[in-house]
Amino acid sequence: MFRYKAGINVSYIRQGYIYFTSLRYGELHEDKQRKIRQLCHECGGQHSKALFEAVTTETPVDLICDKHYISKSTYNKILREYYEKFPLKL
């Protein structure tokens, strides 16, 4: 479920666009999928799989952190970077 993240320096409307675009990953053209994967790799680094799962599924944060052995602060940091670096036009 989409919720505005006040700690991310991106507007409500832009966050909604990023959230729903990323969630539709499986429906996107291969080029757009590649851009999302690259952005996850760039922002997530060694935690790119956790970031990819976070932005392309509705899996709860706690489960992602436990599954990928990352702290919530690390999760929030890489998610913020993903949202702030997401291209204006995918």
C-alpha angles and dihedrals in degrees: 000000000000117000127173112250108214093192092063117085094226127101123256093250093048091048089052091051092050093045096050095039091052092045089055090056094128092055096049126101115265092253092056091046089053091052091053092048091048092049090050090051092047095047100032101040107176088003095054093117091055091048092047091052091046096054100037100044137041093237111145117257093240092056093048092049092048094045095049097034097238131136122244090245091056089046091052092047095053092041091052091050090049092053094045094049097041108124119253089234118027 
